[in-house]
Amino acid sequence: MKQRGKHELWSNAIQYKGILMLALPGLLLLVAFSYLPMIGIVIPFKKIDYSKGILGSAWVGLTNFKFLFASGDVWRATRNTLVQNALLISTTLVVSLSLALVLYELSARRVKAYMTALFVPYFLSWVVVGYVAYTFLNPSMGIINQILRMLGQNGRVNWYVEPKRWRAVLTIAYLWKNVGYFTILYYASLMGIDSGYFEAASIDGASKLQQIFRISIPLLSPVVIMLTLLQIGKIFFSDFGLFYFVPKNSGALYAVTDVIDTYVFRSLQTSPNLGMTAAAGLCQTAAGFILVMATNAIVRRLDAERALF
Amino acid sequence: MTIRAGASSVTRKKRRVGLLIGNIVIALVAVCCVVPLLYIIAISFSDELALVIHGYRLIPATFSTLAYEFVASSPMQLVNSYVVTITVTTLGTAGSLTVTAMLAYAMSRKGFLLGRKINFAVFFTMIFNVGLVPWYILNVRYYHLNNTLFALILPYLIVPWNVFLLKGFLAEFPDALIEAARIDGSGEAATFFRIVLPNCKPALATVGLFIAFMYWNDWWLGMLYIEKNALVPLQLMLYRIMNNIEFLSTSLNTGYIPVTTTMFPNESARMAMCVLATGPMLVVFPFFQKYFVKGLTVGAVKG
C-alpha cells in the first residue's frame, strides 16, 4: 500500500515535471540556507576545530551546556527575554486594541490620515528608532532630561548607564514603532464585523460602551487570541534591533536589556567558545519549538480552522 | 414624545463629545508618531554650539546648514552606501520575487502531489530554526559570503512568510485558465510566466513591496558579514555612525572645510546623515501604503 503511494507520488512528479522545475530554485535555496544549517545542531556537542571540519571535530558531550548554565548571563538573558516580551505583548494588545476601537468610531476620511501618521514609525528600521531614542535619552541635550529639568527634577539622568527605567523605555520604543501595525490589523477585523449588529444594538438602546464590550470585543476575540498566542509561541525570540540599537548595546544596561538573541550575537563576536554560544542558541530553539507546538495545540482546541498545522 | 426627543438630543450631545475626545486622543497619538522625526530634522539644521547650550529643540535656537555642508563636501560614504543598498534592493527584490513566485505557484497547484510535501518543508523552517551560530558558520566558512554583495542578498531570497502570502494569492487563480493553456500546448513554465504572472500583478506588487522593504531596511546581514566600508549598506552605515563617532568624522572630514576636531559638528552631522539616508524612503512610502495594508491584513490571518 505504502509502496503504491510512493509510486503514485513519483509518477505524479514526472507528470508535473514542469512544475517541479519551477519549484526547484526555491527548494535549493531553502536547502542551502535553512536545511543545511540544521546539520549544525551538533555544534554544541563538539569542540569545534575547523581543520577537521564540523563533523570531524571531537565530541565533548554536554560540557558546553555545563559551562553555559554555570554562567549567570544566560539565566539573566532568559529572564529578561520572558519578562520584557510578556510586557511588550500585553501593552501592545491593550494600546492597539483601544486605538482600533476609537478609530472605528471616527469618519473614514479622518481614519486614513491618522493611519498614515501611525504607520510612519513602522517603516523605520530599528537603527533609525535608535536615533529617535537617542534624541530623547541623550544625557546632556536629550528631550527627557530637558523636561525633567523644567519640572525642577534631577535632569542629569545618565540614561545609557542607569538600567532603572529601561523596561519602560524598551516598551515605549516598541509601542512607538509597532502600534500602528497592530492597530491596522485590529481595525481591519473590526471593519469585517457586520454593521447590522451595531444598528440593532443602538435601536435597542445600547450605549457605545455597551456595544464595545458586548459586540466589538467578543467578535474580535478570535483574532486577538490568535495573534496573541502566535506571539507567545515566539516569546523566546526577541526583536533583536529593539534590544541592541535602542540601548546602544550599553554594557551597563545588560541587567535589563540583554536578551537571548543579543547574548548569542555578542558571544558569537567576542567569545572564543563557539560551542557554548551554539548551546545557548540550541536551548532557545528547543524551548521555542516546544512552545510553538503547545500554543498550536491550544489554538487547535479553540478553533481548529485557525491552527497553523 | 417631547421627553424622547429631549433624551435623544442628550445622547447625540454625548456622542459628539465622545467623538471629540476620540479625535483628540488619536490626534495626540499621531503627533507622537511624527514629532520625534521632526526633532531629528531640526537637530540636523542646528548650530552645534546652540545644541550644547540649549539641548535639542524642535525649532533650532541657531539655524545652521554646516552639517549638510560637511556631508556635501565629502559625500563618498553616503553615496557608496546608497549604491550598495539600491543594488541589493533591486537585485534582491527581482530575484526573491521570481523564486518566491515560482515556488508559491508550484505549492498552489492542486494536481501536484509533491506540493503538500513542499508546503511542509517550507513551513517547517518557520517553526524550527537552528539559530544563528550554524547559519553564520555555514555562510562564512563554507559559502565564503563574508564581505561580498551576495551576503546581503542570498540569505533572504526565500522567506517562508512571503512564500505563504503569495501562495494565498496564487491559489485563487482560476484552474480553467491553466487548463486551457495546457490544452493549447503551453508548457508549465510558459503558462506560469505568460498567463499566471501577468494576471497577478497586484499580488506581486504587494509581496514585492514587502521584499523591497525588507532589503532596504536590513542591517542584520550587514552587521554579520560586512567589514569593508565599500560594501556597507545604508542602515549599517547609520549604525556605525551612531556607535562610533570616529566613523562619522573619518567619512566626512576630508579637509575641504578647515575645522578642528573639537569644532566638528558631531550631533548635527549625525542627524543630517540620518535624514539623508532615511528621508527619501519616507517620502515614497505613503504612495504604497494601500498595498502594504492589504498584505498585512491578508498575511496576519494565516501567519
HADDOCK unambig.tbl for C-alpha pairs under 7 A between the chains (distance, minus, plus):
assign (segid A and resid 9 and name CA) (segid B and resid 113 and name CA) 6.27 0.50 0.50
assign (segid A and resid 9 and name CA) (segid B and resid 114 and name CA) 6.86 0.50 0.50
assign (segid A and resid 12 and name CA) (segid B and resid 112 and name CA) 6.79 0.50 0.50
assign (segid A and resid 12 and name CA) (segid B and resid 113 and name CA) 6.51 0.50 0.50
assign (segid A and resid 13 and name CA) (segid B and resid 114 and name CA) 6.69 0.50 0.50
assign (segid A and resid 16 and name CA) (segid B and resid 112 and name CA) 6.49 0.50 0.50
assign (segid A and resid 18 and name CA) (segid B and resid 188 and name CA) 5.13 0.50 0.50
assign (segid A and resid 18 and name CA) (segid B and resid 189 and name CA) 6.38 0.50 0.50
assign (segid A and resid 19 and name CA) (segid B and resid 106 and name CA) 5.59 0.50 0.50
assign (segid A and resid 19 and name CA) (segid B and resid 188 and name CA) 6.14 0.50 0.50
assign (segid A and resid 20 and name CA) (segid B and resid 106 and name CA) 6.96 0.50 0.50
assign (segid A and resid 22 and name CA) (segid B and resid 102 and name CA) 5.23 0.50 0.50
assign (segid A and resid 22 and name CA) (segid B and resid 103 and name CA) 6.44 0.50 0.50
assign (segid A and resid 22 and name CA) (segid B and resid 106 and name CA) 6.70 0.50 0.50
assign (segid A and resid 22 and name CA) (segid B and resid 189 and name CA) 6.88 0.50 0.50
assign (segid A and resid 23 and name CA) (segid B and resid 102 and name CA) 5.69 0.50 0.50
assign (segid A and resid 23 and name CA) (segid B and resid 103 and name CA) 4.35 0.50 0.50
assign (segid A and resid 23 and name CA) (segid B and resid 106 and name CA) 5.75 0.50 0.50
assign (segid A and resid 25 and name CA) (segid B and resid 99 and name CA) 6.32 0.50 0.50
assign (segid A and resid 26 and name CA) (segid B and resid 99 and name CA) 5.33 0.50 0.50
assign (segid A and resid 26 and name CA) (segid B and resid 100 and name CA) 6.55 0.50 0.50
assign (segid A and resid 26 and name CA) (segid B and resid 103 and name CA) 5.67 0.50 0.50
assign (segid A and resid 26 and name CA) (segid B and resid 158 and name CA) 6.56 0.50 0.50
assign (segid A and resid 29 and name CA) (segid B and resid 158 and name CA) 6.77 0.50 0.50
assign (segid A and resid 30 and name CA) (segid B and resid 158 and name CA) 6.71 0.50 0.50
assign (segid A and resid 33 and name CA) (segid B and resid 155 and name CA) 6.23 0.50 0.50
assign (segid A and resid 34 and name CA) (segid B and resid 125 and name CA) 6.41 0.50 0.50
assign (segid A and resid 37 and name CA) (segid B and resid 130 and name CA) 6.98 0.50 0.50
assign (segid A and resid 37 and name CA) (segid B and resid 134 and name CA) 5.23 0.50 0.50
assign (segid A and resid 37 and name CA) (segid B and resid 135 and name CA) 5.13 0.50 0.50
assign (segid A and resid 37 and name CA) (segid B and resid 138 and name CA) 6.55 0.50 0.50
assign (segid A and resid 38 and name CA) (segid B and resid 130 and name CA) 5.83 0.50 0.50
assign (segid A and resid 40 and name CA) (segid B and resid 134 and name CA) 4.72 0.50 0.50
assign (segid A and resid 41 and name CA) (segid B and resid 130 and name CA) 6.57 0.50 0.50
assign (segid A and resid 102 and name CA) (segid B and resid 22 and name CA) 5.82 0.50 0.50
assign (segid A and resid 106 and name CA) (segid B and resid 19 and name CA) 6.89 0.50 0.50
assign (segid A and resid 114 and name CA) (segid B and resid 30 and name CA) 6.13 0.50 0.50
assign (segid A and resid 116 and name CA) (segid B and resid 286 and name CA) 6.91 0.50 0.50
assign (segid A and resid 117 and name CA) (segid B and resid 30 and name CA) 5.29 0.50 0.50
assign (segid A and resid 117 and name CA) (segid B and resid 33 and name CA) 6.41 0.50 0.50
assign (segid A and resid 117 and name CA) (segid B and resid 34 and name CA) 6.48 0.50 0.50
assign (segid A and resid 118 and name CA) (segid B and resid 30 and name CA) 5.42 0.50 0.50
assign (segid A and resid 118 and name CA) (segid B and resid 33 and name CA) 5.89 0.50 0.50
assign (segid A and resid 121 and name CA) (segid B and resid 33 and name CA) 6.51 0.50 0.50
assign (segid A and resid 125 and name CA) (segid B and resid 217 and name CA) 5.46 0.50 0.50
assign (segid A and resid 127 and name CA) (segid B and resid 235 and name CA) 6.58 0.50 0.50
assign (segid A and resid 127 and name CA) (segid B and resid 238 and name CA) 6.92 0.50 0.50
assign (segid A and resid 127 and name CA) (segid B and resid 239 and name CA) 5.94 0.50 0.50
assign (segid A and resid 132 and name CA) (segid B and resid 36 and name CA) 6.19 0.50 0.50
assign (segid A and resid 140 and name CA) (segid B and resid 55 and name CA) 6.94 0.50 0.50
assign (segid A and resid 141 and name CA) (segid B and resid 51 and name CA) 6.94 0.50 0.50
assign (segid A and resid 141 and name CA) (segid B and resid 52 and name CA) 6.67 0.50 0.50
assign (segid A and resid 141 and name CA) (segid B and resid 55 and name CA) 3.81 0.50 0.50
assign (segid A and resid 141 and name CA) (segid B and resid 56 and name CA) 5.49 0.50 0.50
assign (segid A and resid 142 and name CA) (segid B and resid 55 and name CA) 6.37 0.50 0.50
assign (segid A and resid 142 and name CA) (segid B and resid 56 and name CA) 6.07 0.50 0.50
assign (segid A and resid 143 and name CA) (segid B and resid 56 and name CA) 6.47 0.50 0.50
assign (segid A and resid 176 and name CA) (segid B and resid 33 and name CA) 6.61 0.50 0.50
assign (segid A and resid 185 and name CA) (segid B and resid 297 and name CA) 5.77 0.50 0.50
assign (segid A and resid 188 and name CA) (segid B and resid 297 and name CA) 6.93 0.50 0.50
assign (segid A and resid 278 and name CA) (segid B and resid 133 and name CA) 5.53 0.50 0.50
assign (segid A and resid 281 and name CA) (segid B and resid 131 and name CA) 5.41 0.50 0.50
assign (segid A and resid 281 and name CA) (segid B and resid 132 and name CA) 6.89 0.50 0.50
assign (segid A and resid 282 and name CA) (segid B and resid 130 and name CA) 6.41 0.50 0.50
assign (segid A and resid 282 and name CA) (segid B and resid 131 and name CA) 6.74 0.50 0.50
assign (segid A and resid 285 and name CA) (segid B and resid 128 and name CA) 6.86 0.50 0.50
assign (segid A and resid 285 and name CA) (segid B and resid 129 and name CA) 6.20 0.50 0.50
assign (segid A and resid 285 and name CA) (segid B and resid 130 and name CA) 5.96 0.50 0.50
assign (segid A and resid 285 and name CA) (segid B and resid 131 and name CA) 6.61 0.50 0.50
assign (segid A and resid 289 and name CA) (segid B and resid 127 and name CA) 6.27 0.50 0.50
assign (segid A and resid 289 and name CA) (segid B and resid 128 and name CA) 6.12 0.50 0.50
assign (segid A and resid 292 and name CA) (segid B and resid 127 and name CA) 7.00 0.50 0.50
